[in-house]
Every structure is written in C-alpha cells, then in structure tokens.
Amino acid sequence: MTRAAEIHKFVTSKLRAASPSSEGSLWFDTSANFSDDWIVQSPDNYWGKTGASLPKNLDCNAKVDEGCDPQFSRFACTVDADCADLNTTCQDLLASVTVSGDSPKKMCLGSGDSLLNRFYTAMVGAKVQLDVTSLSYHNGRFYQMLVNSLAYLSHQPEVPSVRLLFSGYVAEKLNIINTTSNVLKALMRDVAAQGGDLKRLQVELGWLSTLVQPLWNHSKIIVADQDLVLTGGHNPWDIDYLRDAPIFDLSMEGRGPLGLGTSRFVDKLWEKASDRSSYSYASSSPTTIDPFGIESQGRTAHIVHKPMTNTSVGQSKVIGMGRLGFNYFQTNTSANPSDDGLRFLIDSAKTSLYIAQQDYFSGLATPEFLDFLPTRSPSWAINSLVDAIKRGVKISFVKSDQPGLKGYGIIPAEQTYSNLLKTFEAKIRASDIKDLNGRTVRQYLCDQTEFLPWRFHAGEKNWPADRNGNALRIGAHPKLIIVDEASFAIGSQNLYPANLQEFTLVVNDANV
C-alpha cells in the first residue's frame, strides 16, 4: 500500500467512526482526475522575481485613459510591446467573451487576471447545472466576469440552471437594502445589456445571513454538471486579487466523481439560505421566496439540482469535507466533520507537514509584553500539531505577512512564531514525552519546526511602493496542508478558530 493510500484509509476510517451520519452530505470518500494545470494559484509566475520586475500600474480609467477597456479597466493591446512599460504582456482575456465563437479581447493583463479566465472557463463549461458559492457577492471585474458568463451560457445549445449562494452582498454588513431580489434584478439587467438571452436563463440567488444570525459562508466552490469542481481560498474580490499588490492565494480544480459529493454539500448550505430569489422568463421579475417554497406564477421558485450520472473513473483518491458551523456554541460535531477530518489528516503524518495559512491564532494583536492576557486563541488543531511534533514529525509553517484585522493577518508573523513556540513548549512540558536526546524542550522544538513569513523573493518583505509611496506587506490567504509529501488538503478552512461554513478537498496521491 502506498503512503498516500495509507493516509486515505486512516482519515476515512476515522471519519466514519466520528461522523457516520453525515457521510455523503457533509463529507464523502470519492475520487477525481486532475489535469496538468489543476493548481489555481494567484498571482502566478511571481516566484523568485524582484518586486521591480513585476506588473505595475495595470489599472486604467476608460473615461480619461486612451485605449482603456471600459469593462475590465485594462489597456487594450495587439502585441507584447504595447505592455512593456507595465512589465507585462499582451494576453487574451477569455472572460470578455459573451457569445460562443467571438474572439476574446487582448489586454495588458497581470497574473492575477488569470483568475478571471479560470473562473469564467469553469462556469461556461456547464450544460445542465451550475453552482457557485462564496463569502461575499462578486465585485469589480469579477462581477463583470459573472455577467459575461451568464450572457455566454444563455446562447449555448444547452443552458444550465444556475444557483449563486453567498453570506450576503457584503458578508460583514446587514443586507437590508441589498436583498437578493434587488441584486438579482440588477444582475439580469446587466446580463441583458451584454446581449444575454434572458428567455433561456434560470438563476437563483441566496444569502445565508439574517438580521438575527449573521453567517459567514466561507466556502468558495464552483461545480459544473456535478463533474468539474474548482474550490479553495479565492474570493471573487477585485481589490484583493487583481491590483498591483495582490493577495497570494490557492485553489484547485478537478473532475469526475468528486462533483456529486461537492454538489450535495452545496445542497446542505442552501437548506439554510434565509433570503433567496429566483429568475426565469416565466416570471416577469425576480421574486423573493419564503422558506416554505411558495410557487411563483405557476412554477416552483427553488432550483433543485438533482443527482447526475457520472461514469468517469477517478485516478486519485479524494476526501471532501465540509462544515456547517451555524451555531457558535455548536455541540453537534456531526455538523462539522471537516474539523475532525483535518485533525485526522495531521494525525496521519509520520515524517513531515508543510502548512501554509493566513493565521494560526485568532484574537487581538496585543504587544508581546501583554502575552499573559487571554487575548489570543491558538489553532483548534493545536493538540494534533503538538502530537505530531512529539512523534518526531517536522513541521514547516508559512504565514501571511500582513498584520492587523484590516489586512490578511490577525497576529503579526514574528509574534505568531513566538506564540506557537510558547504554546507548544507548555503543552510538551505538560505531556509524558521524555526522550529528547539531551535537548531542552525549546531546542527540540527548534529542531522540529520552522516558521516562514510569506515571501516571493529573498530579502523583499514589502511590495514595491505604489504611486502614493505606500509599500504594503505581503499578504496571503491559502489553506494548504501537505502530509509526508504524499497527500495534501486545499480548501477554505483556516486553522485559526472560527465558526464558519467551510469546504476542503484532501487529495491522496503523491503523483498529482
């Protein structure tokens, strides 16, 4: 049995014992196929490059800048030389296409813009059904990509039904004005303005948050025809991913049997949607639907995505794991199997763990001399990490280098490592471990762990200064765990304490 197969067997057997009733809905044992470009990372092609050589000043304003595309705020081009001053090349923006057969516009694109093409391509490939979930609604150029995708789909021979599910229009705000009805009306108007055939579209939009209980659906999923799945850490947010100093993030794309399980998890999220509206040509305008499924003008408003037959055989073993996390004081652990699943994955490690995260603590970034105050909570997986260290597993921690709640980071990187060592040291001292080969506990920890703040080039801890002279620290948002260089997890779930709706895929195949 390969090491990857051992890990798969270990994690699935533990999950079946811990969460038997949620198998098939909140977690599933399946398989998938991965193409050569299965990794969806952004920004791409930055590794090892100096800040001065990276794309810059890509944004433009069509009202004042000649040659600026009014939809995507990028300069039009015909050859690479047109983009030389911006440190980039002339590329096709697939997301600019609204009708099959049309040529994509050529623009001076940054590597973050590849996300627009990946999301667009995943969505327009659907023929029967399409599901999209994320934290907040699409904004900026991601919104234009969504509009163009729906316009494109409306002209296809087979038009899928579409479900779009978010925490809300803006996750951290109440959606009093931006109800699903109002937002869906605006979306349909914009699709029509791009030449979309509204007579052929069926779209449902849902928010999970309510005035009483704000919910953060943190899963980021695209499922097309219960076959293609694109999931990970990326939110459809323009300012975070498409500007000159983008956030580093990681998602993945696979095909095959994993699509059915992922779609069933999305169904569980939809069961909790508090505000949902649907559009079809049978109704003159989007209609807000109550939780009891009242029919709207002769049709059932809710879109139901029934199981589809997928005869493909996946070459790689995969575990899908989600969590619902609707109640902060959740005691029913069967609703959050991904918590256990990720712990079990860490528990399976024998030699190495590579972990990349935004944060490992939640709480307040107080000065280090106030460490005695209970202002920070360590990772919910801290005991599994300590047990791995005690087993002799070497762990590499990588973290976003942006501090503060407004950036992609809660506790600064240097303080995080200090806090990790102190937490590990206290727990190991309280344990029964004895054989350290003459080393102190701190020496043992320094031998077994390493910590790295996020970098794309040695010696550069800031992005190049912008036009206003501001040099931002480097932010990152991945949720990656690699075990024994044989299995890995990519998803939306952070290791720091949070009670959000999440989804993660574990791939047990060293050859992927």
N, C-alpha and C positions, 0 to 999 in steps of 0.2 A: 504494500500500500504506500502510495506517495505521501510526502509530508502534507501536501495540500488536502489529500483525501482524508488523512487523519484529523486534520483541523475541522474539515467539514463534518465528519462523523461526530466529533467531540461536541461541537457547537449545536448541531441539530438534535442530538440526543439530550443534551442539557435543556434545550428549549422545549422539547416535547414533554419533559418532566415538569418544567416550571410553568409553561403556558399551553397546556394541551387543547383548551377550548378555543383558542384564538388562531390555531394553525389554519391556514387557508384564507384568513381575512386580515389579520394584523401581522402575521409572519408566515413565510412559506419556504419550502425546500424545493428548488427548481434548477433550471439550467439555462444557459444563454450562449449566444455566439457573438464574438467581438471582432470587428474589422481592424485593420491596421491603425485607423485613426480614432479608436474608441475613446481616447483621452480627450476631454474637453477642458482645456486649461486656458486661462487668460490672466494677464497678457501673454501672448505666445512669442517665442523667439527673443525673449529678453535675457535669458540666462547667459552670464559671462560678459555682457555688453556694458560699456560705460554709460552713465547717465547722459553724457553729452551726445552720444550717438543714437539715442532713442528718438522715436517720433515725437514731434513737438508742434504746438500751435495748430493742431488739426481742425479745431472748431472754426466755423465761419458763420457769418450772418448774411443771409441772402438779400437783405434789404440794403446792405452797404458794401458787401464784398462781391466783386465781379466773379462769375463762374461758380458761385456757391449754390449747392443743391438746396432747394427750399424745404425738402422733406427731411433730409438726413444731415444737414449742416456740415457737409464735407465738400471740398473743392473738386469740381469735375476735372477730368484729365483724359489724355489719349495715350501718352507714353510716360515711362518712369521719370524722365527728365522734368516733367511738369510738377513732380512732387519732391524733387531733390532738396529744395530749401526746407522741407518739412521732415526730412530724414525718413522718408517712407517711399513707397512705390505706388504705381497706378494699378488698381485692382478692381475686379468685378464685385459689386455689391448685389448678391443674389436676392436679398430682401427687398430690392427696389422693383422687382417684377410682380405685376398684378394679373397678368394673363399668360397662360402657358404658351411658349413659343417666342415671347418677346425677349429681346436681349437685355441683360442686366446693365445698369448704368456703371460707368467706370469712374472711380473716385480715388482721391488720395486717402487711403484708409490706414488706421492704426491697427495693431494686432488685436486690441480689444474688440474691434469691429467684426472679427471673425465669429464672435458670439451671435451677432445678428444673423449671419449666414447659417450657423449651426441650428439655432432655434427655428428659423424660418424653414430650413430644409426638413427638419424633423416634423414640423406641423403640416406642411403642404403635401407630404407623402401619404397622409391619411386618406382612406377611401370610404370607411364605414363609420368610424367613431374616433373622436379626438378628445383627450382630457389634458388640461393644464392646471397645475396648482402652484401657488407661490405665496409669499408673505403679503406684500402689497401689490396693487394693480400695476400693470405696465406703465412706464412713464417715458417721456422723451422719445428717443429713436427706437426704443423697444416697443413703445406704443405704435409707432408708425409701422414697425415690422409686423405687429399683430394685425393691424388694419390691412396691410398688404397681403398677409397670409390668408385672411378670410376672403378678401376680394378674389385672390387666386383660386381658392377652393371652390368658390361659387360658380366658377366657369368650368370645373372639371366634369368629366362624364359621370363620375360617382362623387357625390358630395357628402361628406361625413356630418353626423350630428356632433356638436361641439359643446363641451362643458368647461367653464372657466371658474375656478374656485380660489378665493383669497381670504385672508383675515379680514380685509376691508380695503377700501380705496387707498387709504394710508393706514398702516397697521396700528400705529400708536395714537391715532385720533378716532373720535367717535364719528360714525358715518351718518350724521343726521341729514346733511344736505346731499352728500354723495351716496344716495341709495342705489341699490342695484338697478332699479327701474330707470333712474335718471342716467346712470353711467351707461347702461346698455343701449338706451335711446341714442346717446351721443356716439357710441361705437358704431351702431348701424348706420347713422347718418354719415360718418366718416368712411365707412366701407362703401356706401353708395357713391360718395364723392370720388372714390378711386375706381369707379366703374364696376363695383361688385354687383352681382345679380341677387338682390335681396329675396326674390321669389324662391330661391333654391336653398336658402340657409335656415338652419335651426340652431340657435345658440342659447345656452343657459348660463347665467352669471350668478354666483353666490358669494355671500360674505359669511364668515363664521362668527365674527364678533357681534355681541349685543351690548346694549346700554348697561345691562346688569353685569355681564361677564365678558370683558374683553378677552378674546382668544387670539393667540398668535399661531396660525398655521405656518410652521417654519419649513414644511416640506416644499421642495422645488421639483416638480415632476412634469414631464411631457410623455404621454402614452398615446401612440398612434396605432389603431387597429389591434390593440392588445398584443402587439408584436414589438415595435420599436419603443424603447424606454430611454429617455435622457433625464438623468437625475443627479443631484449633487448639491453644491453650495451656492450656485449662481442665482441671484435675484435679477429680475428684469428692470434694473435701475440704471438709467443713463449716467448720472453724475458719478456713480461708483465705479463703473467698468469701462466707460467709453471716453473718458477725458485723458489729459496728458499724464496724470499721475494716478493710474488706475489701481484698484484693489486686486491683489492676486487671489485667484480662486480656482476651484477644481470641481468638475463634474465628469460624468462618464455616460457612454451610450452603448447599449447592447440590443440584441434582437432575439426573438424566439420565445420559448415557454415562459420566461420571466414576465412577459407582458400581461398575462392573465392575472397573476398574483398581484402585480402592481396596480392593475385596474380595480381589483377587488378591495385593495386598501383605500384607493380613492373613493370608492363607494362608501366606505365607513366614514370618511371625512364628510361626504355630502349629507349623511344622515344627521349631522349636527349643524348644517347650514341654517342660519337664523333669518337671513334675508336673501331671497332668491327670485330672480325674474327670468323669463324666457321669451325668446322671439321666434316667431315663424310667420310666414306670409299669411297663414290662416287667421292671425290676429292683426289688427290694424296697428298696434303698437305693443311694445313690451309690457307685460302685466305682472305686477307683484303677486306672488303666490303665497298663500298661507301654509303653515306646516302640514295641513291635512290634505294637500293635493287637490284643491278645488279645480274643476275644469275651467279652462278659459276659452270661451267662444267655441265650444264643441270639441276641444281637444284637451287631453291631459297635459298640463303645462310642464311637469317634470320630465326631463330627458332621462331615460333609463338605458344604460349601456349593458346589454345582455352579454353573457359569455360567448366568445367566438372560438371556433375550432382552429388550433394551430398545430399543424402536423410536422413542423420542423423539429429537429433533434438538436438540443444544445450541446456544444462540445465542452463547456466549462460548467462546473458545479457552482451554483449561486444560492445564497440565502437572502431573502428580502425580509426586512424587519422594520416595523413602524411602531409608533406610539400615539395615543390619543391625548393623554395629559390634560383632560378638560377641567379637572378639579385640582387646585393647588395642593389640597390635602388628600390627594388620591391615595387610597389604601388598596384598591383592587389592582394588583400588579399585572393581572392578565391583560389589562388595557394598555400596558406599556412594555411589551415584550422586547423592544429594542434595547431597553436599559439592561436587562439581563443578557441579551444576546451579545452586546458589545463587551460586557464584563466577561462572558464566557470566551469570547474571542481573545481577549487579553490573557485570560487564564490558560488558554491553549498554548501560549508561547513557550518555547524551550530555549531559544538562543538569543533572539533579537526582537525588538519592537522599534519601529520608526513611526513617530506620531507628529502630525502637523495640525495645528489648531489655531483658532483666533485667541482663545484664552483657556486657562486651566483653573482659574478661580473666578468666582462672582463676588460682587460686593463693592466696597469703596476703596479707591486707591489712596489710602491714608499714608502719611510718611512712615518710613520703616521704624522709627523710634516709638511708634504707636502700635507696633505689632501685637502687643499684649491685648489690645482691644479686639473684640469679636466682630471685626468689620468685613472679613472675607471668609467665604466658604470654599473649601477645596473641591476638586472634581468629585462627582458622585462615583467615579470608578477608582478612587484613591486606594482603597483596600486591595483591589485587584492589581494595581500598579505596584504596591508595596510587596505583595506576594510574589509578583514576577521578579522583582529585584532580589528578594530572598532566595528565589530558585536559581539565581545566577544569570538571569536574562539581562542583556544590556539594552538600555533604552535611550534613544535619541529623541529629544523633544525640540520641536521647532514651533515658534510662536510669532504672531503678528507683532510688528514693532511700533504700532501706533498706540499711545496711551490715551486714557480718558474716555468717557462714555460717548462723546461725540465722534470719536474715531473708531476704527476697527480694533478695539482693545479696551479692556477694563483695567487690569493691573499692568503697569509697565513691565517690560521684559526682564530687566535686571531684578526687579522686586519679585517677579514671578519665580525666577530660578531660586532666589534666596528662600522664598516661602516654600517652594517644593522641597528643597533640601531639609528645611526645618521640620516640615510635616513628615517627610519620610523618616528622618532621624528619630523623631519622637515615637513613631509607630514601630520602628525596628527595635528601638531600645525596650519598648514595652512587650516585644514578642519573645519567642523562645529561641531565636537564632543565636548560635554560639560560635561556630567556626568561621572566623573572618581572616584566618591565616595571619594573625598578628596585627591586623589593621584595626584602626579605630572605626567606629560606625561612619564617621564623616569621610574617612579615606575610602572605605568600602563603597560608599555612595558615589564618590567622585570617580571611582573606577568603573562603576556600573552604569552611570548616567552621563549624558552630555546635553547641553541646552544651547540652542542657537536662535537668536533673533532673525527675522526674515531678511534676506539679502538676495539681490540678483547679480551683484558684482562685489568682489572682495574690497573692503575699505570704503564702500559707499553706503552709508546708513540713511541718507536722505535722497529724495528725488531732486533733480535739478530745480533751481529756483524758477518760479513762474514769472509772468510779466510784472507782477507786483513785488517781486523779490522774496516771496514766501517759498520755503523749502520744506515740504512735508516729509514726515517719517513714512516708512514703507509699511503699508497695511496689507493684511492677508486674512482670508476668510475660509480656508479649506477645512474639511473634516476628514482626515486621512489617517488610517492605521494600517501598517504593514507588519505582518507576523511571520517571522522566520524566513522572510523573503520568499514565501510560498503562497500566502493568502493576503488579501487586503480588503479594507472597507472604505467606501466613499459614500457620503450622504450629506444630510443636512444637520445631523445631531451633534451639538457641541459636547465636549467633555466637562465644561463647567456647569454648575447647577442651573437648570431652567426647566420649566414645566410646559413645554410647547408641543405642538403636533409635529412629528418628525418622520423621516423615512431614510433608510440606509440599505445599500446593497453590499453584501460580502461575497467576493469572488475568490473561490478556492482553486486556483490554477496558476502555477508558477510560470507558465508559458504565455500568459496574456500580456 
